[in-house]
Amino acid sequence: MYVMKKAVKIEDVVFGKKVTIIIDEQLNKLKGKVLAPRKLAQANKSLRKITSLPK
């Protein structure tokens, strides 16, 4: 299977070097999906127990 990847060349503002960024279209399919449902459920359960934020 051929995966479409898009290469973008930009100039880094901080260092002044040219940088190539490769965008993988497969990652766009993950948008909106929960990748770790057990960890998310555990985090939500822990957050419900918190009564105040630390100072």
N, CA, C, O and CB atoms as a CASP TS submission, in Angstrom:
PFRMAT TS
TARGET T0000
AUTHOR 0000-0000-0000
METHOD Language model
MODEL 1
PARENT N/A
ATOM      1  N   MET     1       0.840  -1.173   0.000  1.00  0.00           N
ATOM      2  CA  MET     1       0.000   0.000   0.000  1.00  0.00           C
ATOM      3  C   MET     1       0.892   1.246   0.000  1.00  0.00           C
ATOM      4  O   MET     1       1.834   1.341   0.787  1.00  0.00           O
ATOM      5  CB  MET     1      -0.959  -0.007   1.219  1.00  0.00           C
ATOM      6  N   TYR     2       0.601   2.165  -0.856  1.00  0.00           N
ATOM      7  CA  TYR     2       1.367   3.406  -0.947  1.00  0.00           C
ATOM      8  C   TYR     2       0.759   4.436  -0.006  1.00  0.00           C
ATOM      9  O   TYR     2      -0.444   4.694  -0.045  1.00  0.00           O
ATOM     10  CB  TYR     2       1.397   3.941  -2.407  1.00  0.00           C
ATOM     11  N   VAL     3       1.596   5.015   0.830  1.00  0.00           N
ATOM     12  CA  VAL     3       1.155   6.030   1.780  1.00  0.00           C
ATOM     13  C   VAL     3       1.610   7.385   1.273  1.00  0.00           C
ATOM     14  O   VAL     3       2.789   7.597   0.987  1.00  0.00           O
ATOM     15  CB  VAL     3       1.708   5.752   3.210  1.00  0.00           C
ATOM     16  N   MET     4       0.657   8.296   1.166  1.00  0.00           N
ATOM     17  CA  MET     4       0.969   9.636   0.686  1.00  0.00           C
ATOM     18  C   MET     4       1.596  10.454   1.802  1.00  0.00           C
ATOM     19  O   MET     4       0.991  10.628   2.860  1.00  0.00           O
ATOM     20  CB  MET     4      -0.293  10.334   0.150  1.00  0.00           C
ATOM     21  N   LYS     5       2.790  10.950   1.579  1.00  0.00           N
ATOM     22  CA  LYS     5       3.463  11.818   2.529  1.00  0.00           C
ATOM     23  C   LYS     5       3.779  13.128   1.831  1.00  0.00           C
ATOM     24  O   LYS     5       4.196  13.149   0.673  1.00  0.00           O
ATOM     25  CB  LYS     5       4.751  11.154   3.092  1.00  0.00           C
ATOM     26  N   LYS     6       3.578  14.206   2.546  1.00  0.00           N
ATOM     27  CA  LYS     6       3.795  15.521   1.978  1.00  0.00           C
ATOM     28  C   LYS     6       4.987  16.165   2.674  1.00  0.00           C
ATOM     29  O   LYS     6       5.026  16.243   3.901  1.00  0.00           O
ATOM     30  CB  LYS     6       2.527  16.402   2.112  1.00  0.00           C
ATOM     31  N   ALA     7       5.944  16.618   1.903  1.00  0.00           N
ATOM     32  CA  ALA     7       7.129  17.269   2.458  1.00  0.00           C
ATOM     33  C   ALA     7       7.001  18.776   2.304  1.00  0.00           C
ATOM     34  O   ALA     7       6.689  19.284   1.227  1.00  0.00           O
ATOM     35  CB  ALA     7       8.417  16.759   1.768  1.00  0.00           C
ATOM     36  N   VAL     8       7.250  19.480   3.404  1.00  0.00           N
ATOM     37  CA  VAL     8       7.192  20.931   3.404  1.00  0.00           C
ATOM     38  C   VAL     8       8.542  21.451   3.873  1.00  0.00           C
ATOM     39  O   VAL     8       9.050  21.024   4.910  1.00  0.00           O
ATOM     40  CB  VAL     8       6.032  21.458   4.311  1.00  0.00           C
ATOM     41  N   LYS     9       9.124  22.375   3.110  1.00  0.00           N
ATOM     42  CA  LYS     9      10.405  22.962   3.493  1.00  0.00           C
ATOM     43  C   LYS     9      10.150  24.365   4.022  1.00  0.00           C
ATOM     44  O   LYS     9       9.524  25.189   3.356  1.00  0.00           O
ATOM     45  CB  LYS     9      11.403  22.988   2.290  1.00  0.00           C
ATOM     46  N   ILE    10      10.645  24.626   5.235  1.00  0.00           N
ATOM     47  CA  ILE    10      10.500  25.951   5.832  1.00  0.00           C
ATOM     48  C   ILE    10      11.856  26.391   6.377  1.00  0.00           C
ATOM     49  O   ILE    10      12.755  25.571   6.567  1.00  0.00           O
ATOM     50  CB  ILE    10       9.417  25.949   6.961  1.00  0.00           C
ATOM     51  N   GLU    11      11.991  27.674   6.622  1.00  0.00           N
ATOM     52  CA  GLU    11      13.224  28.192   7.205  1.00  0.00           C
ATOM     53  C   GLU    11      12.969  28.443   8.681  1.00  0.00           C
ATOM     54  O   GLU    11      12.014  29.128   9.046  1.00  0.00           O
ATOM     55  CB  GLU    11      13.703  29.498   6.481  1.00  0.00           C
ATOM     56  N   ASP    12      13.823  27.889   9.524  1.00  0.00           N
ATOM     57  CA  ASP    12      13.698  28.051  10.965  1.00  0.00           C
ATOM     58  C   ASP    12      13.998  29.490  11.347  1.00  0.00           C
ATOM     59  O   ASP    12      15.033  30.038  10.969  1.00  0.00           O
ATOM     60  CB  ASP    12      14.637  27.086  11.711  1.00  0.00           C
ATOM     61  N   VAL    13      13.098  30.093  12.090  1.00  0.00           N
ATOM     62  CA  VAL    13      13.240  31.494  12.471  1.00  0.00           C
ATOM     63  C   VAL    13      14.355  31.667  13.502  1.00  0.00           C
ATOM     64  O   VAL    13      15.092  32.653  13.458  1.00  0.00           O
ATOM     65  CB  VAL    13      11.915  32.035  13.027  1.00  0.00           C
ATOM     66  N   VAL    14      14.481  30.725  14.418  1.00  0.00           N
ATOM     67  CA  VAL    14      15.442  30.846  15.516  1.00  0.00           C
ATOM     68  C   VAL    14      16.879  30.661  15.038  1.00  0.00           C
ATOM     69  O   VAL    14      17.745  31.486  15.329  1.00  0.00           O
ATOM     70  CB  VAL    14      15.125  29.829  16.603  1.00  0.00           C
ATOM     71  N   PHE    15      17.131  29.579  14.305  1.00  0.00           N
ATOM     72  CA  PHE    15      18.494  29.248  13.916  1.00  0.00           C
ATOM     73  C   PHE    15      18.826  29.635  12.481  1.00  0.00           C
ATOM     74  O   PHE    15      19.997  29.621  12.103  1.00  0.00           O
ATOM     75  CB  PHE    15      18.723  27.786  14.099  1.00  0.00           C
ATOM     76  N   GLY    16      17.831  29.979  11.677  1.00  0.00           N
ATOM     77  CA  GLY    16      18.068  30.389  10.301  1.00  0.00           C
ATOM     78  C   GLY    16      18.418  29.246   9.366  1.00  0.00           C
ATOM     79  O   GLY    16      18.958  29.483   8.285  1.00  0.00           O
ATOM     80  N   LYS    17      18.125  28.018   9.753  1.00  0.00           N
ATOM     81  CA  LYS    17      18.404  26.860   8.907  1.00  0.00           C
ATOM     82  C   LYS    17      17.132  26.403   8.219  1.00  0.00           C
ATOM     83  O   LYS    17      16.027  26.654   8.700  1.00  0.00           O
ATOM     84  CB  LYS    17      19.012  25.710   9.730  1.00  0.00           C
ATOM     85  N   LYS    18      17.297  25.725   7.080  1.00  0.00           N
ATOM     86  CA  LYS    18      16.149  25.178   6.364  1.00  0.00           C
ATOM     87  C   LYS    18      15.799  23.815   6.961  1.00  0.00           C
ATOM     88  O   LYS    18      16.669  22.976   7.192  1.00  0.00           O
ATOM     89  CB  LYS    18      16.447  25.058   4.834  1.00  0.00           C
ATOM     90  N   VAL    19      14.507  23.620   7.203  1.00  0.00           N
ATOM     91  CA  VAL    19      14.025  22.397   7.828  1.00  0.00           C
ATOM     92  C   VAL    19      12.982  21.769   6.915  1.00  0.00           C
ATOM     93  O   VAL    19      12.141  22.473   6.356  1.00  0.00           O
ATOM     94  CB  VAL    19      13.437  22.677   9.245  1.00  0.00           C
ATOM     95  N   THR    20      13.031  20.447   6.762  1.00  0.00           N
ATOM     96  CA  THR    20      12.037  19.724   5.986  1.00  0.00           C
ATOM     97  C   THR    20      11.114  18.982   6.948  1.00  0.00           C
ATOM     98  O   THR    20      11.560  18.174   7.762  1.00  0.00           O
ATOM     99  CB  THR    20      12.713  18.739   4.983  1.00  0.00           C
ATOM    100  N   ILE    21       9.829  19.273   6.838  1.00  0.00           N
ATOM    101  CA  ILE    21       8.830  18.600   7.664  1.00  0.00           C
ATOM    102  C   ILE    21       8.047  17.662   6.760  1.00  0.00           C
ATOM    103  O   ILE    21       7.552  18.077   5.712  1.00  0.00           O
ATOM    104  CB  ILE    21       7.880  19.628   8.383  1.00  0.00           C
ATOM    105  N   ILE    22       7.930  16.391   7.160  1.00  0.00           N
ATOM    106  CA  ILE    22       7.179  15.412   6.387  1.00  0.00           C
ATOM    107  C   ILE    22       5.862  15.149   7.108  1.00  0.00           C
ATOM    108  O   ILE    22       5.846  14.721   8.262  1.00  0.00           O
ATOM    109  CB  ILE    22       7.994  14.088   6.195  1.00  0.00           C
ATOM    110  N   ILE    23       4.757  15.411   6.411  1.00  0.00           N
ATOM    111  CA  ILE    23       3.428  15.223   6.977  1.00  0.00           C
ATOM    112  C   ILE    23       2.889  13.884   6.506  1.00  0.00           C
ATOM    113  O   ILE    23       2.786  13.634   5.305  1.00  0.00           O
ATOM    114  CB  ILE    23       2.472  16.383   6.574  1.00  0.00           C
ATOM    115  N   ASP    24       2.542  13.016   7.464  1.00  0.00           N
ATOM    116  CA  ASP    24       2.014  11.698   7.156  1.00  0.00           C
ATOM    117  C   ASP    24       0.488  11.764   7.188  1.00  0.00           C
ATOM    118  O   ASP    24      -0.094  12.121   8.212  1.00  0.00           O
ATOM    119  CB  ASP    24       2.552  10.630   8.158  1.00  0.00           C
ATOM    120  N   GLU    25      -0.159  11.426   6.087  1.00  0.00           N
ATOM    121  CA  GLU    25      -1.618  11.495   5.995  1.00  0.00           C
ATOM    122  C   GLU    25      -2.303  10.480   6.905  1.00  0.00           C
ATOM    123  O   GLU    25      -3.474  10.651   7.243  1.00  0.00           O
ATOM    124  CB  GLU    25      -2.057  11.272   4.560  1.00  0.00           C
ATOM    125  N   GLN    26      -1.593   9.426   7.306  1.00  0.00           N
ATOM    126  CA  GLN    26      -2.168   8.422   8.216  1.00  0.00           C
ATOM    127  C   GLN    26      -2.505   9.044   9.560  1.00  0.00           C
ATOM    128  O   GLN    26      -3.464   8.623  10.208  1.00  0.00           O
ATOM    129  CB  GLN    26      -1.195   7.245   8.412  1.00  0.00           C
ATOM    130  N   LEU    27      -1.734  10.042   9.993  1.00  0.00           N
ATOM    131  CA  LEU    27      -1.979  10.672  11.285  1.00  0.00           C
ATOM    132  C   LEU    27      -3.250  11.502  11.273  1.00  0.00           C
ATOM    133  O   LEU    27      -3.850  11.716  12.326  1.00  0.00           O
ATOM    134  CB  LEU    27      -0.801  11.540  11.678  1.00  0.00           C
ATOM    135  N   ASN    28      -3.674  11.975  10.112  1.00  0.00           N
ATOM    136  CA  ASN    28      -4.913  12.741  10.025  1.00  0.00           C
ATOM    137  C   ASN    28      -6.123  11.885  10.352  1.00  0.00           C
ATOM    138  O   ASN    28      -7.148  12.412  10.785  1.00  0.00           O
ATOM    139  CB  ASN    28      -5.065  13.342   8.641  1.00  0.00           C
ATOM    140  N   LYS    29      -6.028  10.582  10.154  1.00  0.00           N
ATOM    141  CA  LYS    29      -7.137   9.677  10.446  1.00  0.00           C
ATOM    142  C   LYS    29      -7.373   9.537  11.945  1.00  0.00           C
ATOM    143  O   LYS    29      -8.465   9.148  12.360  1.00  0.00           O
ATOM    144  CB  LYS    29      -6.873   8.311   9.834  1.00  0.00           C
ATOM    145  N   LEU    30      -6.371   9.846  12.764  1.00  0.00           N
ATOM    146  CA  LEU    30      -6.477   9.695  14.213  1.00  0.00           C
ATOM    147  C   LEU    30      -7.197  10.864  14.873  1.00  0.00           C
ATOM    148  O   LEU    30      -7.514  10.802  16.061  1.00  0.00           O
ATOM    149  CB  LEU    30      -5.103   9.546  14.815  1.00  0.00           C
ATOM    150  N   LYS    31      -7.455  11.909  14.130  1.00  0.00           N
ATOM    151  CA  LYS    31      -8.045  13.113  14.705  1.00  0.00           C
ATOM    152  C   LYS    31      -9.414  12.792  15.333  1.00  0.00           C
ATOM    153  O   LYS    31     -10.303  12.251  14.675  1.00  0.00           O
ATOM    154  CB  LYS    31      -8.189  14.214  13.622  1.00  0.00           C
ATOM    155  N   GLY    32      -9.553  13.134  16.596  1.00  0.00           N
ATOM    156  CA  GLY    32     -10.818  12.930  17.285  1.00  0.00           C
ATOM    157  C   GLY    32     -10.969  11.569  17.941  1.00  0.00           C
ATOM    158  O   GLY    32     -11.968  11.334  18.620  1.00  0.00           O
ATOM    159  N   LYS    33     -10.027  10.676  17.765  1.00  0.00           N
ATOM    160  CA  LYS    33     -10.121   9.356  18.370  1.00  0.00           C
ATOM    161  C   LYS    33      -9.421   9.341  19.720  1.00  0.00           C
ATOM    162  O   LYS    33      -8.419  10.028  19.922  1.00  0.00           O
ATOM    163  CB  LYS    33      -9.519   8.294  17.444  1.00  0.00           C
ATOM    164  N   VAL    34      -9.954   8.558  20.631  1.00  0.00           N
ATOM    165  CA  VAL    34      -9.321   8.381  21.926  1.00  0.00           C
ATOM    166  C   VAL    34      -8.325   7.245  21.780  1.00  0.00           C
ATOM    167  O   VAL    34      -8.704   6.115  21.472  1.00  0.00           O
ATOM    168  CB  VAL    34     -10.371   8.089  23.057  1.00  0.00           C
ATOM    169  N   LEU    35      -7.029   7.549  22.006  1.00  0.00           N
ATOM    170  CA  LEU    35      -5.990   6.547  21.769  1.00  0.00           C
ATOM    171  C   LEU    35      -5.771   5.630  22.962  1.00  0.00           C
ATOM    172  O   LEU    35      -5.345   4.488  22.788  1.00  0.00           O
ATOM    173  CB  LEU    35      -4.695   7.226  21.417  1.00  0.00           C
ATOM    174  N   ALA    36      -6.051   6.103  24.164  1.00  0.00           N
ATOM    175  CA  ALA    36      -5.835   5.293  25.359  1.00  0.00           C
ATOM    176  C   ALA    36      -7.066   5.402  26.264  1.00  0.00           C
ATOM    177  O   ALA    36      -7.043   6.161  27.233  1.00  0.00           O
ATOM    178  CB  ALA    36      -4.544   5.745  26.114  1.00  0.00           C
ATOM    179  N   PRO    37      -8.145   4.656  25.969  1.00  0.00           N
ATOM    180  CA  PRO    37      -9.379   4.811  26.718  1.00  0.00           C
ATOM    181  C   PRO    37      -9.252   4.442  28.199  1.00  0.00           C
ATOM    182  O   PRO    37      -9.896   5.068  29.041  1.00  0.00           O
ATOM    183  CB  PRO    37     -10.444   3.978  26.090  1.00  0.00           C
ATOM    184  N   ARG    38      -8.436   3.441  28.529  1.00  0.00           N
ATOM    185  CA  ARG    38      -8.271   3.057  29.946  1.00  0.00           C
ATOM    186  C   ARG    38      -7.571   4.153  30.738  1.00  0.00           C
ATOM    187  O   ARG    38      -7.973   4.472  31.857  1.00  0.00           O
ATOM    188  CB  ARG    38      -7.474   1.744  30.060  1.00  0.00           C
ATOM    189  N   LYS    39      -6.528   4.726  30.159  1.00  0.00           N
ATOM    190  CA  LYS    39      -5.809   5.811  30.834  1.00  0.00           C
ATOM    191  C   LYS    39      -6.708   7.030  30.998  1.00  0.00           C
ATOM    192  O   LYS    39      -6.660   7.697  32.032  1.00  0.00           O
ATOM    193  CB  LYS    39      -4.538   6.190  30.050  1.00  0.00           C
ATOM    194  N   LEU    40      -7.522   7.328  29.998  1.00  0.00           N
ATOM    195  CA  LEU    40      -8.435   8.457  30.068  1.00  0.00           C
ATOM    196  C   LEU    40      -9.475   8.239  31.167  1.00  0.00           C
ATOM    197  O   LEU    40      -9.785   9.160  31.922  1.00  0.00           O
ATOM    198  CB  LEU    40      -9.122   8.674  28.712  1.00  0.00           C
ATOM    199  N   ALA    41     -10.007   7.033  31.255  1.00  0.00           N
ATOM    200  CA  ALA    41     -10.986   6.723  32.295  1.00  0.00           C
ATOM    201  C   ALA    41     -10.353   6.825  33.680  1.00  0.00           C
ATOM    202  O   ALA    41     -10.975   7.336  34.611  1.00  0.00           O
ATOM    203  CB  ALA    41     -11.571   5.319  32.082  1.00  0.00           C
ATOM    204  N   GLN    42      -9.131   6.347  33.818  1.00  0.00           N
ATOM    205  CA  GLN    42      -8.423   6.411  35.096  1.00  0.00           C
ATOM    206  C   GLN    42      -8.148   7.870  35.480  1.00  0.00           C
ATOM    207  O   GLN    42      -8.286   8.238  36.647  1.00  0.00           O
ATOM    208  CB  GLN    42      -7.097   5.612  35.021  1.00  0.00           C
ATOM    209  N   ALA    43      -7.767   8.689  34.520  1.00  0.00           N
ATOM    210  CA  ALA    43      -7.495  10.099  34.793  1.00  0.00           C
ATOM    211  C   ALA    43      -8.780  10.827  35.197  1.00  0.00           C
ATOM    212  O   ALA    43      -8.764  11.644  36.118  1.00  0.00           O
ATOM    213  CB  ALA    43      -6.862  10.775  33.559  1.00  0.00           C
ATOM    214  N   ASN    44      -9.882  10.539  34.522  1.00  0.00           N
ATOM    215  CA  ASN    44     -11.151  11.169  34.864  1.00  0.00           C
ATOM    216  C   ASN    44     -11.607  10.765  36.261  1.00  0.00           C
ATOM    217  O   ASN    44     -12.148  11.587  37.000  1.00  0.00           O
ATOM    218  CB  ASN    44     -12.219  10.804  33.836  1.00  0.00           C
ATOM    219  N   LYS    45     -11.395   9.513  36.623  1.00  0.00           N
ATOM    220  CA  LYS    45     -11.767   9.024  37.954  1.00  0.00           C
ATOM    221  C   LYS    45     -10.935   9.740  39.026  1.00  0.00           C
ATOM    222  O   LYS    45     -11.462  10.124  40.070  1.00  0.00           O
ATOM    223  CB  LYS    45     -11.567   7.481  38.050  1.00  0.00           C
ATOM    224  N   SER    46      -9.652   9.914  38.768  1.00  0.00           N
ATOM    225  CA  SER    46      -8.776  10.602  39.714  1.00  0.00           C
ATOM    226  C   SER    46      -9.146  12.077  39.833  1.00  0.00           C
ATOM    227  O   SER    46      -9.103  12.640  40.927  1.00  0.00           O
ATOM    228  CB  SER    46      -7.312  10.460  39.285  1.00  0.00           C
ATOM    229  N   LEU    47      -9.507  12.704  38.722  1.00  0.00           N
ATOM    230  CA  LEU    47      -9.859  14.121  38.742  1.00  0.00           C
ATOM    231  C   LEU    47     -11.144  14.388  39.520  1.00  0.00           C
ATOM    232  O   LEU    47     -11.302  15.456  40.112  1.00  0.00           O
ATOM    233  CB  LEU    47     -10.004  14.637  37.325  1.00  0.00           C
ATOM    234  N   ARG    48     -12.064  13.419  39.521  1.00  0.00           N
ATOM    235  CA  ARG    48     -13.304  13.596  40.267  1.00  0.00           C
ATOM    236  C   ARG    48     -13.055  13.661  41.769  1.00  0.00           C
ATOM    237  O   ARG    48     -13.834  14.273  42.500  1.00  0.00           O
ATOM    238  CB  ARG    48     -14.270  12.469  39.950  1.00  0.00           C
ATOM    239  N   LYS    49     -11.979  13.037  42.234  1.00  0.00           N
ATOM    240  CA  LYS    49     -11.657  12.992  43.662  1.00  0.00           C
ATOM    241  C   LYS    49     -11.009  14.285  44.156  1.00  0.00           C
ATOM    242  O   LYS    49     -10.996  14.545  45.359  1.00  0.00           O
ATOM    243  CB  LYS    49     -10.735  11.821  43.947  1.00  0.00           C
ATOM    244  N   ILE    50     -10.475  15.093  43.249  1.00  0.00           N
ATOM    245  CA  ILE    50      -9.777  16.316  43.638  1.00  0.00           C
ATOM    246  C   ILE    50     -10.810  17.361  44.070  1.00  0.00           C
ATOM    247  O   ILE    50     -11.773  17.633  43.353  1.00  0.00           O
ATOM    248  CB  ILE    50      -8.894  16.856  42.463  1.00  0.00           C
ATOM    249  N   THR    51     -10.590  17.946  45.268  1.00  0.00           N
ATOM    250  CA  THR    51     -11.515  18.959  45.768  1.00  0.00           C
ATOM    251  C   THR    51     -10.994  20.371  45.522  1.00  0.00           C
ATOM    252  O   THR    51     -11.790  21.296  45.361  1.00  0.00           O
ATOM    253  CB  THR    51     -11.766  18.753  47.254  1.00  0.00           C
ATOM    254  N   SER    52      -9.681  20.558  45.488  1.00  0.00           N
ATOM    255  CA  SER    52      -9.124  21.886  45.220  1.00  0.00           C
ATOM    256  C   SER    52      -7.797  21.742  44.486  1.00  0.00           C
ATOM    257  O   SER    52      -7.151  20.696  44.544  1.00  0.00           O
ATOM    258  CB  SER    52      -8.936  22.688  46.537  1.00  0.00           C
ATOM    259  N   LEU    53      -7.404  22.801  43.801  1.00  0.00           N
ATOM    260  CA  LEU    53      -6.141  22.800  43.077  1.00  0.00           C
ATOM    261  C   LEU    53      -4.991  23.111  44.007  1.00  0.00           C
ATOM    262  O   LEU    53      -5.156  23.881  44.954  1.00  0.00           O
ATOM    263  CB  LEU    53      -6.177  23.800  41.932  1.00  0.00           C
ATOM    264  N   PRO    54      -3.815  22.525  43.757  1.00  0.00           N
ATOM    265  CA  PRO    54      -2.652  22.841  44.601  1.00  0.00           C
ATOM    266  C   PRO    54      -2.221  24.293  44.409  1.00  0.00           C
ATOM    267  O   PRO    54      -2.395  24.867  43.334  1.00  0.00           O
ATOM    268  CB  PRO    54      -1.474  21.894  44.279  1.00  0.00           C
ATOM    269  N   LYS    55      -1.662  24.875  45.460  1.00  0.00           N
ATOM    270  CA  LYS    55      -1.223  26.281  45.392  1.00  0.00           C
ATOM    271  C   LYS    55       0.197  26.398  44.937  1.00  0.00           C
ATOM    272  O   LYS    55       0.721  27.507  44.826  1.00  0.00           O
ATOM    273  CB  LYS    55      -1.374  26.956  46.733  1.00  0.00           C
TER
END
